[in-house]
């Protein structure tokens, strides 16, 4: 078993996405600045906290529905692929690009490995 497919890793990623959902819902000034930097349309922004909260719930499902958690990491891989693309399209080479790229790699790896299996 690797650390990346442990249930605790899924729970930690869920906690991050839950906090990020709250930060997007407020919206925190850093989030607004990051979305402005990539030219995210105003009509899309209210959807982001819902998507991030749903991701947190899907990741926490690892304890009862590991297939749903794996599907969630797959969908997050798509989400972060779009985020990296938005940063590159906007020529925004900020730390947000590094963060998006890191989460893309993390979610893609977690999808490929899948959650730990019960013995």
N, C-alpha and C positions, 0 to 999 in steps of 0.2 A: 504494500500500500504506500502510496506517495502522499505527501502533505496536500497536494492539489486535489486529490479526490476524496479527502476526508470530509465527513459531515461538518466538522468545525470550520473548514475552509468555506463551505457553502454558506454556513451561518454567518461567518465574518463578512463575506461579500454581500449577504442579505442586509446586514446591519449598515454597511456602507451605503447601499442603495436606498435604504429607508431614510438615512440621514440626508442623502442627496435629494431625495424626494421632498423632504421638508425644506431644504435650502432653496429648491426650485419653486416651491409653493409660496415662499415668503414674498418675493424673491430676494435672495441675498445679493448685495451689490456686485460681488465677484462673479456670480452666476450671470447676472444681467450683462456685465462687461464681456464675459466670455461669449455669450450668445450674440451680442452686438458685433464682436470681432469676426464671427463667422457668418454674419448677415442672416441669422435665423429669423424667419418671418414672425411677426407678433402673433399671428393667428395659430402658430404651431406651439408657442411657449406654454399655454395652459395645459396642453396634453402631456408635456414632459413629466410633471410630478406624478401623474396617473401611471404612465409607463414605468417610471422608476419604482413606484410603490408596488405595481404588479410584478415587477422583476424581483423585488424583495420577497414577496409572498411565494413566487414560484421557486426561488432558491431555498426558502425555508421548507418547502415541500419535500426536500431531500430525505427527511426522516420517515415519511409515509409513502411518498410517490417519487422515487428517484428518477423515473423516466421524465416526469414533469420538470424536475430540477435540471436534467440534462437538456431538455427542450429549451428551458429558460436560458441556459448558458449559450445555446446555439443562437437564440434570438438576440441575446446581448452581443454576440459576435457580429451579427448583422448591424445592430445599433452602433457599435463602436467602429465598424467599417465605414458607415455613413458619417460618423463624427470625424474620423481621420480624413475622409474625403472632403468634408466641409472645411476643415482647417487648411488643407492643401489648396482647395479651390480659392479660398479667401486669402491665400498667402500669409496665413497666420501661423508663424513658427514660434508660438508662445509655449510656455509650459503645458498649456492645455493640449497641444499636439502630442507632447511626450506622454501625458497622462492617458489620453485616448488610445495611443499606440500601445501603451503598457497594458491597459485593460483589454484591448483587442487581443493581444497575445495571451493574456491570462484566460480570458473566456474561451478562446479557440482551443487552448490546451485542455481546459477543464471539460470542454465538449468532447474532445477526442478521447480523453481518458474515461470520462463518465464517473459518476459517484461510486464510492466503495460498495461492494456487494456484501450482502448478509451471508454469513457462513452457516 
